[in-house]
């Protein structure tokens, strides 16, 4: 008999297979349990609805992809450019492995099945964009700073459209090389021509830049953000030593935020340590915490 964790994974795998073949809306719970070879009632032991199952399936594959992407971020033996290339490679391998699932879902008329899905997809897009911004600055330095938002939007769109092409099998190594070469062309060209960026500072602050901190971020929001980061780090696949140190930094940060007088030097140092992990999912919260702490 399957262990509970194994049965949940079995249901997720069956759902991904069914959604890939027929689409979300055309797939029934009965078809999923038939594919999994389990009783229908078992699904509802783990998932509240088909919409909940879709959300978990998408998040499961995204987390699986990002675990490999983030593990590369901690490889100090790689240059920033080599690191981004390795992250691209892993991301593409997972994406291409589930290309049928992704292509089918892309053609669905409405995947915003609930507020949870809307929030997740929005956060995922922002985290990806922030990852591109930080990677571009790490590779090309201060010369790229005026163009980082334009470049990040363009390369994000290029990667998305190439990897989401309907059932077109593309080789990950070749695609990675292509993406890195196009990024070089893009950023080097912007720096060389010294043209005015499309997204200026004012536009970026007016929500054109997903990396901008939330200016309405409150004390209660900061406490929730710290807790969210703590949960993510605990569940991450970071090395034990790095995870322990990161949780210690977070404890100091938590203590500072709850003080009447926040020390900006300590707070900034702790946030800087946590940002160095390269965990895309916590960067938005860290930016918000930094903005909140420095404006008290």
KADA-V208924 format. One record per residue. RES is the residue in one small letter. PSI is psi in radians with two decimals (none if undefined). D_LAST is the distance of its C-alpha to the last C-alpha in Angstrom with 1 decimal. Layout:
((RES,PSI,D_LAST) (RES,PSI,D_LAST))
This chain:
((x,2.45,56.0) (x,2.46,52.5) (x,2.81,49.7) (x,-0.79,46.9) (x,-0.71,44.6) (x,-0.66,47.5) (x,-0.70,48.5) (x,-0.76,45.0) (x,-0.63,45.2) (x,-0.74,48.7) (x,-0.76,47.6) (x,-0.79,44.8) (x,-0.72,47.3) (x,-0.69,49.8) (x,-0.77,47.4) (x,-0.75,46.4) (x,-0.79,50.1) (x,-0.75,50.9) (x,-0.65,48.1) (x,-0.63,49.1) (x,-0.69,52.7) (x,-0.23,52.4) (x,2.81,48.8) (x,-0.89,46.4) (x,-0.53,47.9) (x,-0.15,51.5) (x,2.35,51.0) (x,2.78,51.7) (x,-0.66,50.6) (x,-0.71,54.3) (x,-0.63,54.6) (x,-0.79,51.6) (x,-0.56,53.2) (x,-0.71,56.6) (x,-0.67,55.2) (x,-0.37,53.4) (x,0.67,56.6) (x,2.98,55.0) (x,2.57,55.2) (x,-0.66,53.3) (x,-0.39,51.7) (x,-0.58,50.1) (x,-0.73,47.6) (x,-0.05,46.2) (x,-0.36,45.6) (x,-0.49,42.9) (x,2.41,41.9) (x,-0.50,41.5) (x,3.06,43.0) (x,-0.62,44.1) (x,-0.71,40.8) (x,-0.68,39.0) (x,-0.71,41.4) (x,-0.81,40.7) (x,-0.83,37.0) (x,-0.68,37.6) (x,-0.80,40.2) (x,-0.79,38.0) (x,-0.64,35.0) (x,-0.81,37.5) (x,-0.62,38.8) (x,-0.78,35.4) (x,-0.66,34.2) (x,-0.74,37.5) (x,-0.80,37.1) (x,-0.47,33.6) (x,-0.69,34.5) (x,-0.68,36.9) (x,-0.76,34.6) (x,-0.51,31.9) (x,-0.59,34.4) (x,-0.54,35.3) (x,-0.39,31.8) (x,0.12,32.1) (x,1.73,35.5) (x,-0.16,34.9) (x,-0.13,38.5) (x,2.55,37.9) (x,2.84,36.6) (x,-0.67,33.9) (x,-0.74,36.7) (x,-0.63,38.8) (x,-0.81,36.0) (x,-0.70,35.4) (x,-0.75,39.2) (x,-0.64,39.5) (x,-0.73,36.7) (x,-0.82,38.5) (x,-0.82,41.7) (x,-0.78,40.5) (x,-0.75,38.8) (x,-0.67,42.0) (x,-0.78,44.3) (x,-0.75,42.6) (x,-0.77,42.3) (x,-0.53,46.0) (x,-0.59,47.1) (x,0.62,45.8) (x,-0.65,46.7) (x,-0.75,48.9) (x,-0.83,46.2) (x,-0.77,43.6) (x,-0.70,46.2) (x,-0.80,47.3) (x,-0.61,43.9) (x,-0.53,43.1) (x,-0.04,46.0) (x,2.51,45.1) (x,-0.50,44.4) (x,1.90,41.5) (x,-0.04,39.5) (x,1.17,36.5) (x,-0.38,38.1) (x,3.03,35.1) (x,-0.58,31.4) (x,-0.75,31.0) (x,-0.74,32.9) (x,-0.81,31.1) (x,-0.73,27.7) (x,-0.83,29.1) (x,-0.63,30.9) (x,-0.80,27.8) (x,-0.66,25.7) (x,-0.75,28.7) (x,-0.77,29.0) (x,-0.73,25.3) (x,-0.73,25.5) (x,-0.76,28.8) (x,-0.72,27.6) (x,-0.66,24.7) (x,-0.77,27.3) (x,-0.76,29.4) (x,-0.85,26.7) (x,-0.66,25.9) (x,-0.74,29.7) (x,-0.78,30.6) (x,-0.67,28.2) (x,-0.60,29.4) (x,-0.80,33.0) (x,-0.15,33.1) (x,-2.87,30.3) (x,-0.45,28.6) (x,-0.46,31.6) (x,-0.14,30.8) (x,-0.75,27.1) (x,-0.37,28.1) (x,0.11,30.2) (x,-0.66,28.4) (x,-0.74,27.6) (x,-0.83,31.1) (x,-0.71,32.7) (x,-0.73,30.8) (x,-0.75,31.8) (x,-0.85,35.4) (x,-0.58,35.9) (x,-0.73,34.3) (x,-0.72,36.8) (x,-0.85,39.7) (x,-0.78,39.1) (x,-0.84,38.7) (x,-0.58,41.9) (x,-0.71,44.0) (x,-0.33,43.1) (x,0.18,43.4) (x,2.36,46.8) (x,1.88,49.1) (x,0.52,51.0) (x,2.04,51.4) (x,1.99,51.6) (x,2.50,50.0) (x,2.28,50.0) (x,-0.67,46.6) (x,-0.76,47.4) (x,-0.73,48.7) (x,-0.71,45.8) (x,-0.82,43.3) (x,-0.72,45.2) (x,-0.81,45.3) (x,-0.75,41.5) (x,-0.68,40.7) (x,-0.71,43.3) (x,-0.62,42.0) (x,-0.72,38.4) (x,-0.85,39.9) (x,-0.77,41.8) (x,-0.97,38.8) (x,-0.78,36.3) (x,-0.68,38.9) (x,-0.73,40.3) (x,-0.76,37.0) (x,-0.74,36.4) (x,-0.73,40.0) (x,-0.36,40.2) (x,0.66,36.9) (x,2.77,36.8) (x,2.26,33.9) (x,2.63,31.8) (x,-0.80,32.0) (x,1.88,28.3) (x,-3.13,26.4) (x,-0.74,22.7) (x,-0.75,22.6) (x,-0.66,24.6) (x,-0.72,22.5) (x,-0.32,19.3) (x,0.74,21.5) (x,0.05,22.0) (x,-0.41,24.9) (x,1.89,23.0) (x,-0.23,22.5) (x,-0.27,20.3) (x,2.44,17.6) (x,2.71,14.4) (x,1.95,14.2) (x,-0.25,11.8) (x,0.13,12.4) (x,2.17,11.3) (x,3.08,10.3) (x,-0.77,9.9) (x,-0.67,13.7) (x,-0.66,13.9) (x,-0.68,12.1) (x,-0.72,14.7) (x,-0.66,17.4) (x,-0.76,16.6) (x,-0.75,16.9) (x,-0.70,20.1) (x,-0.75,21.4) (x,-0.73,21.1) (x,-0.79,22.7) (x,-0.77,25.6) (x,-0.77,26.2) (x,-0.73,26.3) (x,-0.62,28.7) (x,-0.13,30.9) (x,2.95,30.9) (x,0.50,33.9) (x,2.67,32.1) (x,2.58,34.2) (x,-0.76,33.8) (x,-0.76,32.6) (x,-0.71,29.8) (x,-0.77,28.8) (x,-0.78,28.6) (x,-0.71,26.5) (x,-0.72,24.1) (x,-0.54,23.8) (x,-0.75,23.1) (x,-0.70,20.2) (x,-0.62,18.9) (x,-0.74,19.4) (x,-0.75,17.3) (x,-0.75,14.5) (x,-0.75,14.9) (x,-0.74,14.9) (x,-0.74,11.7) (x,-0.57,9.8) (x,-0.09,11.6) (x,2.70,10.9) (x,-0.63,9.4) (x,1.80,8.1) (x,2.32,7.4) (x,1.92,9.9) (x,-0.52,9.3) (x,-0.86,13.1) (x,-0.79,14.1) (x,-0.82,11.9) (x,-0.68,13.2) (x,-0.77,16.6) (x,-0.75,16.8) (x,-0.67,15.9) (x,-0.75,18.4) (x,-0.77,21.0) (x,-0.63,20.7) (x,-0.55,21.0) (x,-0.25,24.1) (x,-0.44,25.8) (x,0.41,26.4) (x,1.84,25.9) (x,-0.62,25.6) (x,-0.33,24.8) (x,-0.03,21.5) (x,-0.66,20.2) (x,-0.79,18.7) (x,-0.69,16.7) (x,-0.71,15.7) (x,-0.72,14.6) (x,-0.73,12.6) (x,-0.71,10.9) (x,-0.80,10.4) (x,-0.75,8.9) (x,-0.83,6.5) (x,-0.67,5.7) (x,-0.13,5.8) (x,0.30,3.8) (x,none,0.0))
